Amino acid sequence: MALSERKPNRLKGYDYSQNGAYFITICVQDRHEMLWNAVGARIARPRNTEYLSEYGVIINDAINNISKVYPSVSVDKFVIMPNHIHMILLLDSHGSGRAMRAPTISTVINQMKGCVTKQIGFSLWQKLFHDHIIRNEEEYRKIWEYIDTNPLKWEDDCYFE
């Protein structure tokens, strides 16, 4: 029996190391809800990291360290949901002050996922991640708003089970 071919999840021919804004979604394996503490998290919108589980806290720290590892990359907005994370990554190889090749989005995400896996002791991630190239200011604002309001709409989220 022939194996089905995996659908490409990156835009063919696009240079994912070029300057720009990228919307990233990374899911937990089998969508297990392990990034939030259950108590009170579904009642009100989390305003700080108190709602995060021990895994969520490790992920929060790893996301906040991305620009330390990759000076040409900044995380403009992110949210950690119970079983996935959303973030806007900005690549700006000109603003880093270092003459070096810019990392690709895949390199940044794989390093962050690997850092979390090493600290936790096992991988909680699905193999791949979803990305969307943000093409204009209107799209950026809509995605920023989506990330900002996502915790309020958790029970309506496509990742809610």
Secondary structure, DSSP 8 states (H G I E B T S, - for coil): ---------S-TT--TTSSEEEEEEEEBGGG---SB-STTTTTS---SGGGB-HHHHHHHHHHHTHHHH-TTEEEEEEEE-SSEEEEEEEE-TTTT-S-S----HHHHHHHHHHHHHHHHSS--B-S--EEEEE-SHHHHHHHHHHHHHGGGGGGGSTT--
